[in-house]
Amino acid sequence: MSCLAAALLALGVGFILAITRATLGPTPFDRVLAVNTVGTLAVLAISVYGFFDGRPAFLDIALLYALINFIGTIAILKYFRFGTLGDHALPNSDEDGA
């Protein structure tokens, strides 16, 4: 078995485990963490394929995907916590004239 096949097989097992956790996770935060793990495994798969295919440009694509994955995870967690992606500041009770 070649090194590429072994690496992609290991990543595939990780994908299966992460998707299982995403579907069976007891809390929404477990599901978000599992989806983030799937994104990280996708970055690793792109990197491994780019390395074995001899295309270093794939590493740039993997880095961009990792940044998008990180920003998306932070946005989803902010939405779960505050219920909005906009301004979440609470109004001051001092400003209402009391």
N, C-alpha and C positions, 0 to 999 in steps of 0.2 A: 504494500500500500504506500502510495507516495505521501510525502509530507503535506502537500496541499490537501489531499483527500482526508488525511487524518485531522488536520486543523479545521477544515470545513465540517467534518463529522462532529468534532467536539463542539463547535459553535452551533451546529444544528441541535445537539442535545440540550445546549443552553437555551436555545430558542424555545424548544418544546417545554422545558421546565418553567421558563419565564411566562410563556403564554398560558400555561396551566395556572400559575399563580395569579395572572391577570384575570382569568375567568373565575377562579375560586376564592380570590382574596376576600377575607372577612370584612375588611374596611376599604373605603375608597383610597386611603393613603397607600395601602398594600398594592392596590391596582395601579396607582400612579407610579409607584416604585418599580413594579414589574414592567410597565410600558417603557419606563426609562431604561431598564435593563435590556429590553428588546432593542431600543435605539442604540445602546452601547454595543451590543452584540452585532448590530448591523454595521457600525463603524469598524469594528474588528474584522468582520467579513470583507468589507471593502478594502481594508488595509492589507489583509492577507492575500486577497486575490491580486491586488495591485503589485504586491511584492513578488509573488510567484510569476506573474505575467510580465514583469519587467517594465511596468508603467508607473513611474513615480508620481505622475499627475493624479493618480487615484488617491494618494495620501492627502493631497490638497482637498479633494472632494470629501474624503472621510473627515478631515478637520472641520470643514464647513458644516457637514451633517452633524457632527458632535456639538458644535456651537448652537445650531438650530434646536437640537434635542434638549440641550441645557436650558435655553431660553423658554422653550415650550413647557418644560417641566416646571420651571419657576412660575410661569403664567398660570398653569393649571392649579398649582398649589395655592397661589394667591387668590384665585377664583374660589377655591374650596373654603379658604379661611374667611374671606371678606364678602363673598357673594357678588363681587364686581371686579373688573380690571381697572376701573377708573379711580378717582379720588376716594379714599376710604376713611378720611379724617372725621372724627366725631365732632358734632357741633358743640361749642362752648356754652355752658349754661350762663356765663357772665355776659354774653353778648345779647341775650334776649330781653334785656331791660329789667330784669328782676333784681 
